[in-house]
Amino acid sequence: MIIGVPKEIKNNENRVAMTPAGVQNLVNAGQTVYIEAGAGLGSSFTDEEYKNAGAEIIASAEDVWAEADMIMKVKEPLESEYKYFRKGLILFTYLHLANEPELTKALVDSGVTAIAYETVTVNRTLPLLTPMSEVAGRMSVQIGAQFLEKSKGGKGIVLSGIPGVDRGTVSIIGGGVVGENAARIAVGLGANVNIIDLNPDRLRQLDHIFGDKVQTLMSNPFNIAKAVRESDLVVGSVLIPGAKAPKLVTEEMVKSMQPGSVIVDVAIDQGGNFETVDHVTSHDDPIFVKHDVLHYAVPNIPGAVPRTATIGLTNVTVPYAVQIAKKGLEQAVRDNAPLKAGVNVVDGKVTYDAVARDLGYDYVSVEDVLAALAH
C-alpha cells in the first residue's frame, strides 16, 4: 500500500501526520510512504530525515493525494482539499464530522473511506485522541494564564497569587483526559482548582489523584453556575465521542464572570461547551471578547507545540496504519474492534451513529457496508 502524508494547510498547523520513525515502521512492514516536500519542517523534521527513513519525497500535495492508497493527516481536510477525494481512497485523520457538515457531504459524495482518529475506541477510551488531549489540557491553563495578563486584555492576575494575595481560581468542566491534564498544570501553578464532572466514580479517581489540591464537584447547572461566577479561568473539556459537544455554560453564566476573566473552550472542534462561543478562532487571532470575558476558541491547540504533538500522535496512529496497510481495510476492521469504531464514512454511507444522528444521515453499520462491497 502507498501511504501519503501531505503538508497540513490549516492556519498555523505545524504538526505532520508522520515522524521519520513512523515512516521507518511502515517501510519495515513492506509499505511505501510518500511525504510531501517540506511537510515535516514545522515539526523540525527535514526531508532528508524522511528519505533516510525510507520515504519518497513528493513535490506537490496534488501528487501525494493522487498516488496514495491511504492519506494520513492531522487535521480534517479543508475545502480546497475536497477536490482530491475519490472513491476507494482511505483517509485516516482527525475529522470531528458532527461539527463539519460540508466535509461530511464531500466524503459521502466522493466515496472516500474516512477513519477518524477521535472515534477509535478501546474500553471506552480514545487512544488516538489521548495524546492530543494531554497536550491541549496542559496548554489550556498555560494559555489561560497568559491571557489573564493585563497586557493581553485580562484582569491582571497571576494564578498562584503571592503571600498576602489571593490565588486565582480555575474551574475545569469535564474530568476526562483534557480535564485531568489541565488540573495538573493549574495545581502546579498554585491556583485554586475546581474539577466538574458527571461521573461520581471519575470524581473519586480525581480526588485520589489530586487529594486536597482540587475541589471535585458534581456536574449540574447549579454547581457549574457557581464555579463559573467565582472563576478567573474556565476550561471547557467535555467531549461526547463523535457527537457535538454539549453546551454546559450558558450566556447568563458567562455574564456573571468578572471583566477580564478568561474562557478556554478545548471542545470547540466538536462545537464547544459555551453558549457564547459562536465561532472558532485561530492561532493568528485567538481571542474574542463577549460580555467583557476573553474567549479562546482555537480548534487545533496542539498545533502550537508541533514537535511534542507530532511525536505523541505518531506513537499511537502508526500501529493502526500498519494493520490497515498489511491486511487491507476490510480485514483490518474485522480483526480490530477499536479500528472499526473509527470508521465514520464508507462508500457514501455514514457508519458512525452519532455523526449520522447529528447531521441527519441514515446510519449504516460498517459490517453491512463492507459486506455489500464484498459482493
NUKOL-440606 format. One record per residue: z, x, y of N, C-alpha, C, O in turn. Coordinates in steps of 0.1 Angstrom, whole numbers, plus 5000, padded with zeros to 4 digits. Layout:
ZXYZXYZXYZXY ...
end
This chain:
500050084988500050005000500050095012500650205013 499350045023499350115036500350045045500249925048 501450125049502450065058502050125072502050245074 501950035082501550075095502750055105503449955104 502950145114504050145124503450155137503150275142 503250045145502750065158503850095168505050075165 503450135180504450155191504950025196504149935198 506250015199506749895205506349885219506249985226 506049755223505549735237506449645245506149615257 507549595240508449515247509049605258509149725257 509449535269510049615281511149705277512149665271 510949835280511949935277512449935263513649965260 511549905254511949915239511450045234510350065231 512450135233512150275229512450305214512250415209 512850195207513050215192511750225185510650185191 511750265173510550265165510950225151512150245147 510050165143510450095131510650195119511150165108 510350325121510450425110510850555116510250605125 511750625109512050765112511250855103510650805093 511050975106510451065096511051065082510351075072 512351055082513051045069512550915061512350925049 512350805068511850685062510450705057510150655046 509650765065508250795061508250875048507550845038 509150975047509251065035509650975023509050995012 510550885024510950795013509750715008509550704996 508950665017507850575013506750665007506150624997 506450775013505450865007505850914993505050924984 507150954992507550994979507450884968507450904956 507450754973507350634964505850604962505450504956 504950694967503550674964502750594974501650544971 503350574986502750484996502150565007502350685008 501250505015500650565026501250505039501450385040 501550595049502150545061501350595073501050705075 500950495081500250515094501150495105501850395106 501350595114502150585126501250595138500450685139 501350505147500550515160501050635168502250665168 500150705173500450825181501450795192501250705200 502450875192503550855203504550745200505450725208 504450685188505350565186506750605186507650525189 507050725181508450765180509050845192510250885191 508250865202508750955213509950895220510850975224 510050765222511150705228512450725221513550725227 512350755208513550785200513650925196514450965188 512851005203512851155202512351205188512851305183 511351125183510651175171509251205174508551115180 508851325172507451375176506451335165506751315153 505151325169504151305159504151415149503851395137 504451545153504451655143505551635132505251665121 506651575136507751545126507251445116507451455104 506451345121505951235112504951295103504851265091 504051385108503051445100503651535089503251535077 504651605093505351695083506051605072506251655061 506451485076507051395066506051325057506351265047 504751345060503651285052502951165058502051115051 503151135070502451025077501151065082500951185085 500250975084498950995091499150935105499650825107 498751015115498950975129497650905133496550965132 497750775138496550695142496550675157497550655163 495350695163495250695177495650565184496250575195 495250455179495450325186496250225178496250225165 496950135185497650025178496649935171496949895159 495549915176494549825170494149875156494049795147 493950005155493650065142494750055132494550035120 495950075137497150065128497249925122497449905110 497149825131497249685127496049655117496249585107 494849705120493649665112493749725098493249665089 494249845097494249915084495449895075495349915063 496449845081497749835073497749705064497249605068 498349725053498649605044500049545049500149425048 500949625054502149575059502449645072502449775073 502749575082503249625095504749615096505349515094 505349725100506749735102506949755117506449855123 507749675123508149685137509649675139510349665130 510049675152511449655155511549515161512249425155 510849485172510949355179509749275175508749315170 509949135178508949045175507649075182507649125193 506449045176505249075183505148995196505648875197 504549055206504248985219502848925218502048955209 502648835228501348755228500148845227499148815220 500148965233499049055233498749115219497649165217 499749095210499549145196499149035187498749065175 499148915191498748805182497348815177497048775166 496448875185495048895181494948985168493848975162 495949055165495949145153496349065140496149125129 496848945142497248875130496048835121495048805126 496248845108495248805099495848755085496948795082 495148675079495548625066495848735056494948825055 496948735049497248835039498048955045498649035037 498148975058498949075064500449045062500848935064 501249145058502649135058503249195071502949305074 504149115077504749155089506249165086506849065083 506949275088508349305085509049355097508849465101 509749265104510349305117511449195120511649105113 512149215132512949115137512049005143511049035150 512348875141511448775145512148665154511648625164 513348625150514048515157513148405161513048355172 512548345150511548245153512048115158511248045165 513248075156513747955161513747945176513747845182 513648065183513548075197512248115202512048155213 511248115192509848165195508848075190508148105180 508647955196507747855191506247905191505547875182 505847975202504448025203504148125192503148125186 505148225190504948325179504848255166504048285157 505748155163505748085150504348025148503848035137 503847955158502547895157501447995154500547965145 501448105161500448215158500548265144499548285138 501748275139501948325125501448225115500748255105 501848095118501347985109499847975109499247965098 499247975121497847955122497048075116495948055111 497548195116496848305111496948335096496148405090 498048285090498248305076498948435073499048475061 499648495083500448615081501648575072502248465074 502048675064503348665057504348735066504348855068 505348655071506348715081507748715075508248615071 508248835074509548865068510448905079510249005086 511548835082512448865093513648945088514348905079 513849055095515049145092516249055093517149075085 516348965103517648905106518048795096519148745097 517148755087517548655077517648705063517948625054 517348835061517648895048519148885046519948925054 519548825034520948785033521548835020520948815009 522648895020523448945009524848895009525648935018 525148805000526548745000527048705014528148735019 526148625021526448565034526548675045526948645056 526148795042526048905053524548925055523648895047 524248985067522949015071522749165073522849215083 522349235061522449385062521449445071521649555076 520249385074519349445082519549415097519049475106 520449315099520849285113522149365117522349395128 522949395107524249455109524249585118525049585127 523349685115523449805124523149775138523749835147 522149685141521849645155523049565161523249575173 523649485153524849415158525949505161526649485171 526149605153527149705156526849775169527749795178 525549815172525249875184525349785196526049815206 524849655194524849565205526349525209526649505220 527149505198528549475201529249585209529949555218 529049705205529749815212529249835226529949855235 527949815227527349825241527649715250527749735262 527949595244528149475253529349505262529349465274 530449565257531649585265531349705275531749705286 530649805270530249915278529449875290529649915301 528549785287527649725298528449635308528349655320 529349555302530149465310531049545319531249505331 531649655314532549735322531749795334532349805345 530549835332529749885343529449785354529549815366 529149665350528749565359529949495366529849425376 531149525361532349485368532649585380533449545389 531949695381532049785393531449715405530449645404 532049725416531649665429530249705433529449615438 529949825430528549875434527449805426526349805430 527849745414526849675406526949525408526249455402 527849485418527949345420529149275415529349155417 529949345407531149295400532349285409532249315421 533449235404534649215412535349345415536249335424 534949455409535549575413536849615406537849655412 536849605392538049645384537649735373536449745369 538649815368538449885356539249815345540449775348 538649805334539249715324540549765319541449685315 540849895319542049955314543249935324544349945320 542949895336543949895347544450035348543950135343 545550055356546250175357547750135358548150025359 548650235357550050205358550350125371550050165382 551050005369551349915380550249815384550449735393 549149825377547949735380547549665367547449725356 547349535368546949455356545649515349544749565355 545649505336544449535328543449415330543849305334 542249445328541249345327541249265314541849315304 540749145314540749065302539249045297538349005305 539049075284537749055278537948945267538848955258 537148845268537048745257535748745250534748745256 535848755237534748765228534548645220535448615212 533548575221533248445214532448475202531248505203 533048465190532348495178533048625172532948735179 533548615160534248725154533448795143534048855134 532148785144531348855133531149005136532049065142 530049055132529849205134529849245148530449335152 529049165156528949195171530349185177530849275184 531049075174532349045180533449155176534149205184 533449195163534349295159534049435166535049505170 532849465167532449595174532649585189533049685195 532449475195532849455209534349475211534749545220 535149415202536549435203537049575201537949615208 536349655193536749795191536649865204537549945208 535549845212535349915224536349855235536849935242 536449725235537349665245538849715243539549745253 539249725231540549775228540649915231541649965237 539649995228539650135231539650165246540250265250 539150075254539150085269540550045274540850065286 541349975266542649935271542749805277543749765284 541749715275541749585280542649485272542949515261 542949375279543549265271542349195264541349165271 542449165251541249125244541548995236542548985229 540748895238540748775230539548765221538448805225 539748725208538548705199538648565195539748515190 537548485197537548345193536548325182535448365183 537048255171536148225160536548095154537648055155 535548035146535847905140536447925126536947825121 536348035120536848055106538248125106538348235110 539248045101540548095101540748225093541548305095 539948225082540048345073539548475080540048585079 538448455088537948565096538948605107539148725110 539648505113540648545123541848625117542348715123 542148585104543148665097542748815095543448905096 541448825091540948965089540949045102541349155102 540548975113540549045126541949085130542249185136 542948995127544349015130544849135122545649215127 544349145110544749255101544149385107544849495107 542949385111542249505116542849555129543149675130 543149465139543549505152545049485155545549545165 545749415147547149395149547349325162546649235167 548449375169548749315182547949365194548249335205 546849435191545949475202544949375206544349385217 544849265198544049155202544749025201545749015193 544248915208544748785206543648705199542548695204 543948655187542948575180543148425183544248385183 542048355185542048215189541048135181539948185179 541548015177540547925170539547875180539847835191 538347865176537247825184537247675186537047595176 537547625198537447485202537247485217537547585224 536747375222536447375237537647405246537447465256 538847365241540047395250540247545250540447595261 540347605239540547755239539447835245539747925252 538247795243537147865250537247845265537047945272 537447725270537547705284538647785291538447845301 539847795284540947865289540648015290540948085299 540048065279539848205278538748245288538848355295 537748165289536648195299537248205313536948295321 538048105316538548095330539448215333539448255345 540148275324541048385326540448515324541148625326 539148525321538548655317537748715329537148645337 537748845328536848925337535448945331534448945338 535448955317534248975310534248885298535248885290 533148815296533048725284531748765276530748775282 531948795263530848835255530548725245531448675238 529248675245528848575236528148635224527148705226 528648605212528048675200527948585188528048635176 527848455190527848355179526448335174525548305182 526148365161524848355156524848265143525748275135 523848175142523648105130522348155124521348135130 522348215112521148285107519948195108519848085102 518948255115517648185115517548065125516448025128 518648015130518647895138518947935153519348045156 518747835162519147855176520647875177521447815170 521047965186522447985188523047865195522447795203 524347835192525047715198525447745212525947855215 525347655221525747665235527247625235527647515236 528147725235529547705234530247715247531347665249 529647785257530247795270529447705280528347735283 530147605285529447515294529347565308529947665312 528447505316528347535330529647525338529947605346 530447415335531747395341532647515338533447555347 532647565326533447675322533147795330533947875335 531847825332531347935340531747925354532248025361 531747805360532147785374533647815376534047845387 534447805365535847835366536147975367537348015370 535148065364535448215364535548265379534948205388 536248365381536348425394535048495398534348545390 534748495411533448555416533448705411534548775412 532348755407532248895403532548915389532449035384 532948815381533148825367531748845360530748825366 531748885347530548925340530448845327531448835320 529248805324528948745311527848835304526948875311 528048865292527048935284526748855272527548835263 525548795272525048705261524248775250523048785251 525048835240524348905230523448815221522548865215 523748685221523048595213521748545219521148445214 521348605231520248555238518948555230518048465233 518748645221517448645214517348525204516248495199 518448455202518348325195518648205204518948095199 518548225217518748115227520048125235520048065245 521048205230522148225238523348125236523148015231 524548175240525748095238526248025251527247955251 525548055262526048005275525047905281523847935281 525447785286524647695292523947745304522847705308 524547845311524047895324522948005322522348045331 522848045309521748145306520548075303520348025291 519648055312518447975310517148055309516048005308 517348195309516148275307516648415303517848455306 515748495297516148625293515948725304515148695313 516648835304516448935314515849065307515549055295 515749175313515249295307516049415312516849405321 515749525305516449645309516049685323516849755330 514849655328514449685342515149595352515449645363 515449475348516049375357517149295349516849175346 518249355346519149305335520049185339520549115331 520249165352521349075357520748965366519848985374 521248845364521048735374522448675377523348685369 522648625389523848565393523848415394522848365401 524748345388524848205389526348165390527148215383 526648085400528048045403528848175406530048175402 528248265412528948395416529348475404530148575405 528848445392529148525380527848595376526748545376 528048725372526948815368526648775353527448775345 525348745351524848715337523948825332522948855338 524248885321523448985314522848925302523548885293 521548915301520848845290519648925285518548865284 519849045283518749135277518749115262519749135255 517549075256517449045242517349165233517549155221 517149285239517049405230517949515235517549625238 519249475235520249575240520149705233520249815239 520049715219519949845213518849935217518750055214 517749875224516649955228517050055239516350145241 518250035245518750135254519250265248519450365254 519550255235520050375228519250395215519650375204 517950425217516950415206517150515195516850485183 517650625198517850725187518850675177518550675165 520050635182521050585173520550465166520650445153 519950375173519550245168518350255157518450195147 517450345160516350365151516750415138516350375127 517650515138518150575126518950475118518750465106 519850395125520650295118519750185112520050145101 518650145119517750045114517050095102516950025092 516450205103515650265092516450285079515950265068 517650325081518550335069518550215060518650225048 518550095066518649975059517349905056517249825046 516249925064515049855061514149925051513449855043 514150055051513250125042513350095027512350085020 514650075022514650045008513949915004513349894993 514049815013513249685011511749715012511049655004 511349795022509949825023509349895011508249865006 510149985005509750044992509549944981508549954974 510449854980510349744970509049664972508249644962 508849624984507549544987506349624984505449574978 506349754988505149834986504849864971503749864967 505949894964505749924950505449804941504649814932 506049694944505949584935504949474939504449394932 504549484952503849374958504849264963505949254957 504449184972505349094978505848994968507048964967 504948934960505448824951506448874941507448804940 506248984935507249034925508449084932509549064927 508349144944509549194951510449074955511649084954 509848964959510648844963511248784951512448734951 510548784939511148724927512348804922513248754917 512248934924513249024919514449044928515449094924 514248994941515249034951515548914959514848884969 516648844956517048724963517348744978516948664986 517948854982518148884996516848895004516748845015 515848954998514548975004513848835005513248805016 514048754995513448614996513948535008513248465014 515248555011515848485022515248535035515348465045 514648655035513948705047512648645050512148655061 511948585040510648535042510648405050511248305046 510048415062510048295071508748215072508748095073 507648285070506348225070505448285059505448405058 504748205051503848255042502648155042502748035040 501448215043500148135041500148005049499747905044 500648015062500647895070501747795068501747685074 502747835060503847745057505147815062505347935060 506047735068507347775072508247765061508547665055 508847885056509647885044511147925047511847955038 511547905059512947925063513447795069512847745079 514347725062514747585066515147575080514747475087 516047665085516547645099515347665109515447585119 514447745107513247755116512447635116512047585126 512147585104511347455102512047345110511447265117 513347335108514147225114514147235129513947135136 514447355134514547375149513147355156513147315167 512047385149510747385156509847275151508747255156 510347185142509647065138508547085128507547015128 508647185120507747215109508247155096509447135094 507347125087507747085073508247215066507547325067 509347205060509847325052509247325038509247225031 508847435034508247455020508947585015509047685021 509447575002510247684997509247804994508047784992 509847924995509048044992508448034978507248074976 509247994969508747984955507547894954506547934947 507547784960506447684959505147744966504047724960 505347814977504147874983503547984974502347994972 504448064969503948184961503248124948502248184943 503848024942503347964930501947904933501047924925 501747844945500447784948499447894950498247884946 499848004956498948114959498548184945497348224944 499448184936499148244923498048174915497348224907 497948044919496947954912495647944920494747884916 
end
